Amino acid sequence: AIEKTVAPGNSILSALPIFHGFGLGVCVHMPLYNGMRCILVPKLNTKKINKELKKYKPNLLPAVPSMLALICKGNSGNELRHVKGIFCGGDYLSKELKEETERYFKKRGSNVSIRIGYGLSEATAFFLATYNHMPYEASSIGIPNPDTIVKVFQVGTEIECEDGQVGEICVNGPTMMMGYINNDKETDKVLIRHGDDRVWLHTGDLGYRDSKGQFFFSSRLKRMIITNGYNVYPLEVEELICKHPYVDTCVVIGIKHEVKQQVPKAVIVLKEGIEESFKVKNEIRKYCEENLAAYERPAEYEFKESIPKTAIGKVAYRDLED
């Protein structure tokens, strides 16, 4: 359990950039407060990440999904028994990658269960997390931290969504920022006082709460594609396409359309050994036609060798859109 791993004498791999809330709050401040040893890695060699894990032997591994994917593609022999906890955040972790990573670590001596956290720097890294005592729900981003209130509101309103209804995830609690320094205009866009007299931090993320109180992420509000009046959630399309046997990674973005305003476009990285061809592209297109509603189907397909990433390992959506 991560709760037992966060203890004096244990170590944590502090490799994520500390200009980000996840890297500073979770990888540095939290372990130091709890008497842990931080293994500071100014620049993690992602191509040799398995050798880095073998060398430093951290007990707790904070990671983003792209880091876990790289670990699973490497070979650590039987040298991961020292890892007692993995905390993943910063981007969406699919059920498939979560299970693949846990199998990978188990085969190498670590019976670790990945904990998932959700949040943003404006709320001191994270305010939702999964816990070991919770029943496993695929794609859950957890329950609120202590003293923290999380609600889902209909976009642009103060109307709270019913369980299962997608809306904007908002938070109120002690870890909220006071505001963006010297930028009242941007602060007023995200810190909004509602009729309940609470100031809510609007995350810009879409999601929902289930009847058990667990929260689920759907999409960035800015990433939602509105095509001919229909809402398309890229994450759902990406997960479907990634199940195709030819596909390693997929990112769906919205591109302009003269009539429909926007249409989905799929940017795909093929699995090793699969080469781009008319046959491959046609089979993926046919697969989408059979499994997606007409308005959800990508209007374009682009094949790339890799997906661009930000410094912390998130998908660089803006670069793809540009």
N, C-alpha and C positions, 0 to 999 in steps of 0.2 A: 504494500500500500504506500502511496506517495506520502501520506500523512506521517508514516514511520520513517520514510527516507529523508524528509525535511527535519533533520536533527543534527545537533553538534557532532562534529567528527566526520560527517559524510561530505561528499564533494558533488559539485554541479559543473557541467560544461557550459561556461559563459561565453558562447561563441556568436550569439546574435548581436547585431549592431545596437549599441547602447544609446543611439539617438532616437530609438523607438521604444515605446512603452513596454513592450514584451521583453526586449533585450535588457532594459535598465531595471524595470520593476520586478520581473520574475527571475532574471538571470543574475542580478547583482544585489539589489536592495533586500529582497526577500531572504535569500540564503545567508547573507551577512547578518541580518537581524536574528536569524535562527542559529548562528554559530557555525555555519557551514564553511567549507573551503571552496572558493571560486577558482576554477581553472580558466583564466582569462586567455582567450584566443582572439587576438586582434583581427585576424583574417583566416577563416576556416578554409582549408583546401578541400573543397567539395568533391574533387576528383579522387581524393585519397582519404575520404572521410572515415572509412572503415579502419584504416591504419591509425588515424587520429584517435579513434575510440579505443583501440588496442593500446595505444601509447599512454593516454591520459587516464583511462579507467574511471570515468565518472560514475557516480551512483545514480545521479538524476540527470536526465537528458531532456532539456527543453528543445523543441524542434518545430519547424514549419513543415507542412506536407511534402514540399519538394525535397527537403533534407531526408525525410524518411524514405522517399522513393529512391533516392540515390543510395542510401544504405542497403536497401533490399536488392539493388542491382550489383552490389559488391560481394566480397567474401571475407568474413571475419573469422573463419575457422570456428573454433569453440571458445572465442575470447570475449563473450558479451555477458558472462554470468555476473559481472560487477554492476551491470545496469539494473537498478531496482525499481525505477520509475521513469515513465516518459510523459511529458506534458506537452501537448500539441496545440498550437493556435496560429494566429496570423493569417490563416487562409482556410478554406473549406477542406476538411479531411473526409474523403469518401469512405463508405463502409468497406469497399474492396481493399483500399490501401491500408486501412486500420487493421483488418484481419490478416492481410499479407504480412504486415510488419510484425504483428504479434506472433505469427507462425515462425517468421525468420528469427526472432530473438529467442523463442522457445527452443528451436533446434540448436541454438548456440549457447544454451545454459541459463537463459534468463526467462523466468516465467512472468514477464511483465505484462501489465494491462494498461493500455494507453488512456490517459485522462485528457479530455478535451476542454479547452477554455475558449471563451468568446468575449471580446470586448474591443476597446480602442484606447489610444493614448489619452484621449480626453476624459477617460474614466479610470485612469491609472492601470492600464494594461488589460484587465479582465474583470467582468462582474457576473459572468455565468460560467459554470463548470460542471462536469460530470464527476460523480463520486463512486467509489468502489461498492458502496452499499446500495446503489441505485440499480433498479432493473434495467438491463441493457435495451436501449431503443435505438435502432439504426438511425444514424444521422443526427442524433440529439446533440445539442450544444449545452445541455445541462439545466441547472436550477440556479436561482440567484444566490450570491454571496450573502453572508449575514448582514443585517441592517440595510439591505439593498432591495429596492422595489423595481421590478421590471414589468412593463405592460406593453401590449401591442395595440396601437391606435390606427384607425383608418387614416390613410395618407392625407395630410393637410387638414386634419380635424382633431378634436379632442374626444372623439367617440371611440370608446374601447371596443376592440374586436372580440367576437365570441371565440371560444376554443375552436381551433382548426381553421379559423379565418385568417388569411394572410393580410398583414398590415405592416406599419413601421415599428420596429423595436425601439422602445424608449426606456431610459433608466433614470431613477432618482436615488441618491444615496451619498454617503460620506466620501466616496472616492471621485466624485465628479470634479472636473476642473472649475476654476473660478471664471475662466474665459481665455480667449486668445489675446496675448499681450499686444497692446496698442492697436487692437482691431475690433472695435465694438460692433461694427457692421456684420462681420462674420460670426461674432459671438451671439448676436441677437438672432441669427438664423438657426442656431442649434440649441441654445439654452432658452427655452420658452416656458413662461409661467402659464399654467392652465387654470381652469376655473376652480380646481381643488386647492389652489394657492400653493401648489408644489411647482418647483422649477424642474422641468424634464429635459434631459439631454436627448435630443433626437439623433439617432445614430446614422440615418441614411440607409439602413439595412432593412430588408423585408424578411419577415418570418412569421411564425405563429406559435401559440402555446397549445399543448394537448390537454386532455381532461385530467391527466395525472400531474400537471404543473410543470412538465418539461418543455423547454423551448427548442425550436427548430429554425434553422436559417434557410431562406429561400433564394435570395439574390440581393445584390446591391440595388438600391432604388434607382441609381443612375444607370445601372446595367440592364434594368428591365426594358424589354423591347416592346414598343407598342406598334403593332402592324395591323392596319385597317381596322382599328378599334379593339383588337384583341391584345391581351397581355401575354407576352412570352417570357418565361423565366429561364434564362440561359443555363442555369445549373441543371435543370431537369433534362434539357436537350443534351448537354454535355455528358451527363451520366449515362444516358441511353446510347449515345454514339460510342462512348468508351467501352461498352460491352461488346462491340463488334470485334471479332477475332483479329482483324487487321490493325486495329487502332491502339496506340499506346497512350496518347494524350489528345485531348480535344478542348478547345476554347471557342465559345460561341459569342460573337459580337453583333451589334446592330449596325447596318449600313443604310445609307439614304436610298429612298425609293420615290419616284415622282408621284405615284398614286397612293401607295400604302404608307407613306412617311418613312417607315423603316421596314427592313426585312432581315431575318437572321442570316449570318454567314458563319460557316464552320471552318476553323483553322485547326488542321489535324497534323499530328506527328504519328507516323506509321511505326509499327513494331519492327524491331531489328530483323532484317531478312526480307521484309516486304517492301517492294519498290513501287513508286507511283506509276500507274498505268491507267489506260482507259477502263480495263476490266476491274481494277481495284476501285477506282472512283465510282464506276457504275454500280458495283455491288453495295458500296456504302450508301449511295444515293437510294438504291432500291430498298435497302434495310430501313432507311429513314422514312420512306414512303409507306412502308408496311407498319411502322411502329409509332409514328407521330401524326398528330392532327395536321391538316393541310397548312394552317397558318403557322405551325411550329417548325415546319421543314425548312432547312437551310436553302436559300436561293443560290448561294455560292459555296464552293468548297475550295479551300486553299491548303496545299500540303507544304509543310516546313520541316526542316531538320530538327528544330528546337523551338520552344516557346520562350519569348523574352521574359526576364524576371527583374524585379526591383532588387535593391541592395539587401533587403531582408528575406528575399526568396518568394515574394508574392508574384503572381502573374502581372506583367506590365500591360494592362488592358489599353491604356492610352496609346502606347507604342503600336499595338496591333490596330487600333482604330485609325491612327494617323497613317 
